[in-house]
Amino acid sequence: MNATTDKGLAERGMGFGLRAISRLAGSDVLDRLGIRRQVERALYQGAKNGFRSATAASRTFKAAQKLTKPARQAHGKSSGLFDVTPDDEQQMLQEAVRGFAADQVRPAAQAADAACATPPELLAQANELGVSMLGIPEELGGVMHEQSAVTAVLIGEALAHGDMGIAYAALAPGAVATAIGHWGDADQEATYLPPFAGEDVPAAALALLEPRPLFDPLALETKARRDGGDWVLDGVKSLVARAADCELFVVAAQADGLGPALFVVESSTKGLAVEPEPAMGLRAAATGRLVLEGVRLGGGALLGGGDPAVYRECVDRGRIGWAALATGTAQAVLDYAIPYVNERTAFGEPISNRQAVAFAVSDIGIETDGLRLATYRAASRADRGSDFAREAAIARRLATDHGMRIGSDGVQLLGGHGYIKEHPVERWYRDLRAAGVLEGGLLV
Amino acid sequence: MIDLEIPKKFRPLVAQANQVATEVFRPISRKYDLAEHEYPKELDMLASLIDGMNEGSDIGGAGATGVRRDESDKGEGNRNGSNLATVLGVIELCWGDVGLLLSMPRQGLGNSAIASVATEEQLERYGGKWAAMAITEPEAGSDSASIRTTAELDGDEYVLNGEKIYVTSGERADLVVVWASLDRSQGRAAIKSFIVERSNPGLKLDRLEHKLGIRASDTAAFILEDCRVPKEALLGSPDIDVKQGFGGAMQTFDNTRPLVAAMAIGVARASLDETRLRLAEAGIEIDYTRPALAQPAAAARFLAMESDYEAARLLTLHAAWMADNSRPNSLQASMAKAKAGRTAVDVTLGCVELCGSVGYGESELLEKWSRDAKILDIFEGTQQIQLLIVARQLLGKSSAELR
């Protein structure tokens, strides 16, 4: 079968309406021709493209001030001592976000998951807590004098204890602001950063991931080709948080002569489109695909001068962010499972009196603590300007392997009750798998 | 301020311990693995050196002297003290050789027990001696509350009777700290530890074990036959406090478990370091930014093992740091021991697999490390005992509820 015929069938399918598709699907003609799979795929694509829409109209990003040089947050200094205690400022922020996560986020999580959207007022409240401005230098309205990966990790962990999907939705704009705060030139900073420190924080997303198996952020299929002084981008980005609402993107693309690089893309730019891409989890983040077709950007769109080290750092910082979210959600599993297994009785006593149950709880506790410490270490190295690629990779590995296991054990400990939506563990099962899949999206 | 690096002030200690591991332990590692029960005389000079290190600084040394909690030192703010220093030193030395560390004169677990709970008079009397620890019996391993060795007061002396096995450095030590019951009808509260001179005629060496690993370390079995010790040899309080129960005796373990975890970290890192070199020779370099699944399977496997190693390492440092800051760390100590014990076994065996016959053969030390590692998931509380302790704490359960 050739592609034209596939598409024809699919298009006819859309035209016939569902009854016809059903009839076609029920007949054995597709199997006889050996094209059932192709037709199904084409039908899926056809249906999906039917939902493709333009990106949101962006506000006019305009520099309110002129900087002579880019503003940068300083690296922190080490006290030279081992310490697992956050500083006072971090503890305050952590407490505030914990309270918000417990009082507002957790109660809203199930509905947000079902609706594939986070209520705007929740996102606004998160912004009021300052989650989007951690990476903004003080000169541009930020509040943090020094780099704040550790603070970002503590906030991510606390938010994800409420809900990982809502955390992704809430933290996505901050990833863009932090990217520009770290690597933007004077113009980019002055143009894009002030709104992120203001009252009306734009939806924004850092788009690295592409939809294919064995995705490697160092080998992108999204291409940026030079055309005179411009860049022209083509490709597809996957699982972008709040894609349809975003006013600003930072997009990773393989750039002519540079390798993988980051580009600042306003949502009103021609050639952009979004498609809903609901997934297994993180549904509250309203994930979508960002399609770039001949997207023409000025030379000033390139972030960090296309330095390959900047791009690698971006990948690594994103992974620390996901490890932080996984830590928070893993802790949520533990905190939920403990009272459950203590109260649930079987064979005349609490099921937690059995080693098989109790040891599963121990392992969740042990691996969550290990993941947390590894994540903190990666972030604190980043803040001090030490190499952290290894530590970020380790945090990601732990989040991937143990996060998944914890999600699974959380459901297992609740048995059949864990499988139904009356309890949040089935959502955490779905969400925790994301830690090993997502690249970018977050940035600490 | 969150900072999980090795503290600056301990870096010289770490470097020194690493030097000892490289220059003293590694060259004789295979020799004493093959010559089980032979005394590693090379360690005598080293032990004196370490005694000197302990005397000359307040940051612990490389062994078991630094686990005493100093209540007078509850200062404000973040403290990095002897617990962290000792853990860091032990990691480095066990990167050299676990069996040899366990054979270090005057660095036995008995020394830890004495350092942790002895009175000033006892410290005076027994300080500077090498002390082994005798808890396990043929019929009581993990269930140390059910030991059968008894201690009866007779005038100014206790008379000990029973059988003890798995006494590390039992033959070589000057002292053996023996756990015995003052009154078996009163259960765990009656269990006390007694310092017995190795020369005591009532303490009879029965045999030395032949083991899977840590062969440089002698593992003795004793028979205690009307073994008389002075009243002052009892460690801690002679009162049988049923309310306090086993807590007193078990407290030692909160301090020693991070040390055994540290041993596991050391041997795991030895295997990882060696395997990284071997893989590089085979053309496999680990790229930390490229996804594991986009790299060769060997690199992905290595990264997974290294990640668990790092989690275990940080849990261990965390447990020691809590002790330094006078925070109860029973939960963290057991978490560290559980994670480090199982990780050391997985990592060292995994490295043998990655290195193939080079890993499996005796020409290199990888196979030895994987044999040495297994004991670390067993002694000072098995994996399962650690999981029990962790579970009881997390679930708020007593040992009667969760058995």
Interface residues (C-beta under 8 A of the other chain):
Chain A: G76 S78 S79 G80 L81 F82 D83 V84 T85 P86 D87 Q90 V150 L214 F215 D216 P217 L218 A219 R312 V315 D316 L334 I338 V341 N342 P350 S352 N353 Q355 A358 F359 V361 S362 D363 G365 I366 E367 D369 G370 L371 L373 A374 Y376 R377 A379 S380 R381 R384 A389 R390 E391 A392 A393 I394 R397 L398 D401 E439
Chain B: M1 I2 D3 L4 E5 I6 P7 K8 K9 N78 N80 L84 Y288 T289 R290 P291 A292 L293 A294 L303 A304 E306 S307 D308 E310 A311 A312 L314 L315 L317 H318 W321 Q332 M335 A338 K339 Q384 Q386 L387 L388 V390 A391 R392 L394 L395 G396 K397 E401 L402 R403
